[in-house]
Amino acid sequence: MAIPVEQRPLYRAFVDQGLDSWLARLPAQLTRGLDRKRYGDLPAWEKAVIKLPALPKARDVQLDAGTVTVDCQLDDSQRRQCENLLRKLMPWRKGPYRLAGIHIDTEWRSDWKWQRVAPHLAPLTGRRVLDVGGGSGYHGWRMAGEGAAFVLVIDPSPRFYYQFQALRHFIGDADGWRTHFLPVGIEDVPERLAFFDTVFSMGVLYHRPSPLEHLLQLKDALRPGGELVLETLVVEGDEATVLLPGERYAAMPNVYFLPSSKALCQWLERCGFDNVRVVDEAHTSLDEQRSTEWMTFQSLADFLDPSDPTRTREGYPAPRRAVIMAERPT
């Protein structure tokens, strides 16, 4: 079987990392995740990436700053072509990015989340990292910028896969080919893998109808002594407080359990994690999540009660997010 050019670094990385059991599953996972019959817009996204013009080898890439930036010289025609093609991949949710002078102002100021998380991390230098539900890979690129040896972003959205490939086109080999994307969910990670030094799950747990199963899957992916970074929606309350919304929460149809941070810590302990602690908790601001010209659909402001922004349109508490750290026992 011929491996597409853009997938070859992923295969090589799995070989280099000794992920032989997972390597055998890659062809089926990639075929399913990039199924043209299932995703009708996929050919257009693929075409947009393929049509990006060749870039000069001389470029300045910054993966360790708030805005992931690639500076290189393009003429006006090339820059317009790049911008038009990048817009075909909209909406852009996680960022921000600046690519050859093109500022992609994403829905989320993901750099703010990184600023809240980064001070509490075990140093990422030399670590193998899994980013679950990583979108276009913003946080994955930042992990590489912090010196991670191997970063795997997983997200089942093929749009995010092609956004990642577009970013790879600009970033080139500046990360040493340490950052990779696989269009799968956590359920596709082999059981009892026990491989990653750090596992991130940010903005995923509340979408899972079985949250404890998700926590156990994350634990399975970690090596003994590895670190979990969990960021999710929470509500205020004690160890017994859990909100189960109706059909929608903040207009989202697939939101299940919103525990208090105290309840979530208890869940993690019941799942066998050690050193569980809350390192950040705050309401999501309208400056952090909003509509932009790169994400023109409704955003947080549209999902809150216009007469009471402390409540969602459905009457639930407005989005509040916590970051919780924990470790798999040695």
Residue pairs with C-beta under 8 A, 6 or more apart in sequence:
1 27
3 11
6 49
6 165
6 168
7 30
9 177
9 180
10 26
10 180
10 181
10 182
11 23
11 26
12 177
13 150
13 152
13 177
13 178
13 180
14 20
14 22
14 23
14 26
15 23
17 128
17 150
17 195
19 195
21 190
22 189
22 190
22 193
25 188
25 190
26 182
29 182
29 183
29 184
29 188
30 182
30 183
33 156
33 158
33 161
33 182
33 183
33 184
34 42
34 158
34 161
34 183
35 42
36 42
36 43
39 158
41 159
42 158
42 162
44 88
45 88
45 89
45 158
45 159
45 162
46 162
48 85
48 86
48 88
48 89
48 162
48 166
49 85
49 89
49 162
49 165
49 166
49 169
51 81
51 85
52 81
52 82
52 85
52 166
52 169
53 74
53 78
53 81
53 82
55 72
55 74
55 100
55 169
55 170
55 172
56 72
56 73
56 74
57 172
58 72
58 73
59 70
59 71
59 72
59 170
59 172
59 174
60 69
60 70
60 71
60 72
61 69
61 70
61 71
61 171
61 172
61 174
61 175
62 68
62 69
62 70
62 145
63 141
63 142
63 144
63 145
63 171
63 174
63 175
64 142
64 145
64 146
65 145
66 96
66 111
66 114
66 115
67 95
67 96
67 97
67 98
67 103
67 111
68 95
68 96
68 97
68 98
68 138
68 141
68 142
68 145
68 167
68 171
69 97
69 98
69 99
70 98
70 99
70 100
70 170
70 171
70 174
71 98
71 100
71 101
72 100
72 170
74 82
74 100
74 101
78 100
79 100
79 101
79 102
82 99
82 100
82 102
83 102
85 166
86 99
86 102
86 104
86 166
87 294
89 159
89 162
89 163
89 166
90 294
90 295
90 296
91 107
91 294
91 295
91 296
91 297
92 104
92 106
92 107
92 136
92 163
92 294
92 295
93 106
93 107
93 108
93 135
93 136
93 295
94 106
94 107
94 108
94 110
94 134
94 135
94 136
94 138
94 139
95 104
95 105
95 106
95 108
95 110
95 136
95 138
95 294
96 103
96 104
96 105
96 106
96 109
96 110
96 111
97 103
97 104
97 106
97 138
97 167
98 104
99 167
99 170
100 170
104 294
105 292
105 293
105 294
106 138
106 292
106 294
106 295
107 289
107 290
107 291
107 292
107 294
107 295
107 299
108 288
108 289
109 287
109 288
109 289
110 138
110 139
111 138
112 288
113 139
113 202
113 231
113 288
114 139
114 142
116 279
116 280
116 282
116 323
117 202
117 229
117 231
117 279
117 280
117 323
118 146
120 279
120 280
120 323
120 325
121 146
121 198
121 227
121 229
122 197
122 198
122 227
123 146
123 147
124 143
124 146
124 147
124 148
124 198
125 146
125 147
125 148
126 147
126 148
126 149
127 148
127 149
127 197
127 198
128 148
128 149
128 150
128 195
128 196
128 197
128 198
129 140
129 143
129 148
129 150
129 151
129 152
129 196
129 197
129 198
129 199
129 200
130 152
130 154
130 189
130 196
130 198
130 199
130 200
130 221
131 137
131 139
131 140
131 143
131 151
131 152
131 153
131 154
131 200
131 202
132 154
132 155
132 185
132 186
132 199
132 200
132 201
132 202
132 204
132 218
133 154
133 155
133 185
133 186
133 201
133 202
133 203
133 204
133 207
134 140
134 153
134 154
134 155
134 160
134 181
134 200
134 202
135 153
135 155
135 157
135 160
135 163
136 160
136 163
136 164
136 167
137 153
137 160
137 163
137 164
137 167
137 179
137 181
139 153
139 200
139 202
140 151
140 152
140 153
140 179
140 181
141 167
141 171
141 175
141 179
143 151
143 179
143 200
144 151
144 175
144 176
144 178
144 179
145 175
148 178
148 198
149 178
150 178
150 180
151 178
151 179
151 180
152 180
152 181
152 182
152 196
153 164
153 179
153 180
153 181
153 182
154 181
154 182
154 183
154 184
154 185
154 186
154 188
154 189
155 161
155 181
155 183
155 185
156 183
156 184
156 185
157 183
158 183
160 181
160 183
161 181
161 183
164 181
165 181
182 188
186 201
186 204
186 214
186 217
186 218
186 221
187 217
189 217
189 220
189 221
191 220
192 220
193 220
193 221
194 220
194 221
194 222
194 223
194 224
195 221
195 222
195 223
196 221
196 222
196 223
196 226
197 222
197 223
197 226
197 227
198 222
198 226
198 227
198 228
198 229
199 218
199 221
199 222
199 226
199 227
199 228
199 229
200 229
200 231
201 214
201 218
201 228
201 229
201 230
201 231
201 232
202 229
202 230
202 231
202 232
203 231
203 232
204 214
204 232
205 211
205 214
205 215
205 230
205 232
205 233
205 257
206 232
206 233
206 249
206 255
206 256
206 257
206 258
207 254
207 255
207 256
208 214
208 256
208 257
209 256
211 256
211 257
211 259
211 267
212 267
212 270
212 271
215 230
215 267
215 268
215 271
215 273
216 271
218 228
218 230
219 228
219 271
219 272
219 273
219 328
222 228
222 328
223 328
224 328
224 329
224 330
225 327
225 328
225 329
225 330
226 327
226 328
227 325
227 326
227 327
228 268
228 273
228 325
228 326
228 327
228 328
229 323
229 325
230 264
230 268
230 323
230 324
230 325
230 326
231 321
231 322
231 323
231 324
232 264
232 321
232 322
232 324
233 255
233 258
233 319
233 320
233 321
234 258
234 259
234 260
234 261
234 264
234 281
234 320
234 321
234 322
235 241
235 242
235 243
235 258
235 259
235 260
235 317
235 320
236 260
236 317
236 320
237 260
237 262
237 263
238 260
238 262
238 263
239 260
239 262
239 263
239 266
240 263
241 259
241 260
241 262
241 263
242 257
242 258
242 259
242 260
242 263
243 257
243 258
243 259
243 316
243 317
244 256
244 257
244 258
245 255
245 256
245 258
245 314
245 316
246 314
247 253
248 255
248 314
249 255
249 258
249 312
249 314
249 316
250 300
250 303
250 304
250 312
250 313
250 314
250 316
250 318
250 319
251 298
251 302
251 303
251 312
251 313
252 303
259 267
261 278
261 281
261 322
261 324
264 322
264 324
265 276
265 277
265 278
265 324
268 276
268 324
268 326
269 276
272 328
272 329
273 326
273 327
273 328
273 329
274 326
274 327
274 328
274 329
275 325
275 326
275 327
276 324
276 325
276 326
277 324
277 325
277 326
278 322
278 323
278 324
279 323
279 324
279 325
280 322
280 323
281 320
281 321
281 322
281 323
282 320
282 321
283 318
283 319
283 320
283 321
284 300
284 318
284 319
284 320
284 321
286 300
286 301
286 309
289 299
289 300
290 299
290 300
290 301
291 297
291 298
291 299
291 301
291 302
300 319
303 312
303 313
304 311
304 312
304 313
304 318
305 311
305 312
305 313
305 315
309 318
310 317
310 318
311 317
311 318
312 318
312 319
